[in-house]
């Protein structure tokens, strides 16, 4: 410690004189960050606007309960359909009442819940995979052509090429015609490749299969 | 539709009826000593399932050949008092003085009119006493069917869309051998080391498997009779748990060493049967509700979907909904080592299910599985099980249950 001080004393900083006047500056990286930015406002459900005791229900986000049947899955005569639609109507009414202009405020002639506007359709989230329509475009003649091509030369006319040519899925080509010899050879070559795997890779693949089996079980 | 008298269902399992002529005054005096009112219908019911009456029966009482061949001395010459060591199981007379049986009856909150002799009989497994008049085989057959009926009707009415395999698993979780053994353990049933006439009648009596030996052949899992055992076969031909083979009959286990689980199971079943015979079905239903339906089972954990996305699209096609579309609700860390995707399955504008996973495929599959569970685990609001109208003249409370067209087969 003492050496440092002497060293500092020996070589003082050669500072260029600045033309600007020296002013004290405290930027946000120090004080403000520590004091003010961390003082977040409380969650709205915790800030009570009345003194009477209320119930605070603030559950953490979690997957929906599978015992709560969606509206679409309820049978036609189930009472819950009516309850759900009542709740929807009530929430829409209350939302409209909150946002209502002074003209349509409660008590005025324009305030009526008899003809509600339809619920504003919120935009749905984006699909994971692009939705497609089933085409059913192939005729018997084309299917017969797929069969002849695949039987004559399965090495040239693979499933992928046939699917691309006829505009169908590879699964459909496999359904229409099976090239058993080629499938056997392919399986053999895959087996060869798998035999070259080390212990780590093999275990990783096996673990992945096991995890995949759990997807449909513990969801 | 003809009504079936429930008490008549068990009549073929019970001991032969008593002679019609009046009991001798000596027997009446003996009954008075036991603080039992003579000539009551309850006593008649009790004597039906308790072999204790053999002592008091008149000379005209017929003894079947089976009992005569197994216990010739006891039936032909009643005057002789045999030492308890010579009997295969405790004498019914010893039941009244057993503290364990009194405690068990009080612990289960059974009324006083449920006889201790019958309670003692339910504790004797056929492997301990081969005589069907003294073991619990007939009562356990009755109790097994009662348990299966009450459990399956509750499950089918509460979850009308449950697939058959899941229904089998749920029934096994409620009244399977393991569950019944656990129930018996919770009731404080202890097992005797070796059955015999001299031991305490409040102990569960069965012949144990000697150390180092495997299960007997009849209890071992057998190869199915056919490679393709259909669900229909499982429903109609085998037990209530959907096994591939029918279990051995309760009467077939005489002199066979059995595991303690099997003996405890037969005790609980026999107790249900005995309660039905002595106390009637309303009390049995209450007993079943308190001791079996009160046990918590999360049915949603019993599902195992192999191809959830395909199944769900089949469900939607069958029911006429729009085909399901997986939509990404939220995601975090797509380029990191541990991403999380939250995917919802939508049919039209309605969300059917939601799932989270570390890849898009995983989240999609989980969401489809959750939607399928939501379909299969539908519960009607008010459920009236068929047995609730049993013996009641007022049927205005009956509401028809929902009957679903069945699970989706892909």
Boltz contact constraints between the chains, C-beta under 6 A:
constraints:
  - contact:
      token1: [A, 63]
      token2: [B, 354]
      max_distance: 6.0
  - contact:
      token1: [A, 64]
      token2: [B, 354]
      max_distance: 6.0
  - contact:
      token1: [A, 66]
      token2: [B, 300]
      max_distance: 6.0
  - contact:
      token1: [A, 66]
      token2: [B, 370]
      max_distance: 6.0
  - contact:
      token1: [A, 66]
      token2: [B, 373]
      max_distance: 6.0
  - contact:
      token1: [A, 66]
      token2: [B, 374]
      max_distance: 6.0
  - contact:
      token1: [A, 66]
      token2: [B, 377]
      max_distance: 6.0
  - contact:
      token1: [A, 67]
      token2: [B, 377]
      max_distance: 6.0
  - contact:
      token1: [A, 69]
      token2: [B, 374]
      max_distance: 6.0
  - contact:
      token1: [A, 69]
      token2: [B, 378]
      max_distance: 6.0
  - contact:
      token1: [A, 70]
      token2: [B, 350]
      max_distance: 6.0
  - contact:
      token1: [A, 70]
      token2: [B, 352]
      max_distance: 6.0
  - contact:
      token1: [A, 70]
      token2: [B, 374]
      max_distance: 6.0
  - contact:
      token1: [A, 72]
      token2: [B, 350]
      max_distance: 6.0
  - contact:
      token1: [A, 73]
      token2: [B, 375]
      max_distance: 6.0
  - contact:
      token1: [A, 79]
      token2: [B, 381]
      max_distance: 6.0
  - contact:
      token1: [A, 124]
      token2: [B, 327]
      max_distance: 6.0
  - contact:
      token1: [A, 125]
      token2: [B, 327]
      max_distance: 6.0
  - contact:
      token1: [A, 125]
      token2: [B, 328]
      max_distance: 6.0
  - contact:
      token1: [A, 125]
      token2: [B, 329]
      max_distance: 6.0
  - contact:
      token1: [A, 126]
      token2: [B, 328]
      max_distance: 6.0
  - contact:
      token1: [A, 127]
      token2: [B, 325]
      max_distance: 6.0
  - contact:
      token1: [A, 127]
      token2: [B, 327]
      max_distance: 6.0
  - contact:
      token1: [A, 128]
      token2: [B, 326]
      max_distance: 6.0
  - contact:
      token1: [A, 128]
      token2: [B, 328]
      max_distance: 6.0
  - contact:
      token1: [A, 128]
      token2: [B, 343]
      max_distance: 6.0
  - contact:
      token1: [A, 128]
      token2: [B, 360]
      max_distance: 6.0
  - contact:
      token1: [A, 128]
      token2: [B, 364]
      max_distance: 6.0
  - contact:
      token1: [A, 131]
      token2: [B, 325]
      max_distance: 6.0
  - contact:
      token1: [A, 215]
      token2: [B, 362]
      max_distance: 6.0
  - contact:
      token1: [A, 215]
      token2: [B, 365]
      max_distance: 6.0
  - contact:
      token1: [A, 215]
      token2: [B, 366]
      max_distance: 6.0
  - contact:
      token1: [A, 216]
      token2: [B, 305]
      max_distance: 6.0
  - contact:
      token1: [A, 216]
      token2: [B, 308]
      max_distance: 6.0
  - contact:
      token1: [A, 216]
      token2: [B, 369]
      max_distance: 6.0
  - contact:
      token1: [A, 217]
      token2: [B, 304]
      max_distance: 6.0
  - contact:
      token1: [A, 219]
      token2: [B, 355]
      max_distance: 6.0
  - contact:
      token1: [A, 219]
      token2: [B, 366]
      max_distance: 6.0
  - contact:
      token1: [A, 219]
      token2: [B, 369]
      max_distance: 6.0
  - contact:
      token1: [A, 219]
      token2: [B, 370]
      max_distance: 6.0
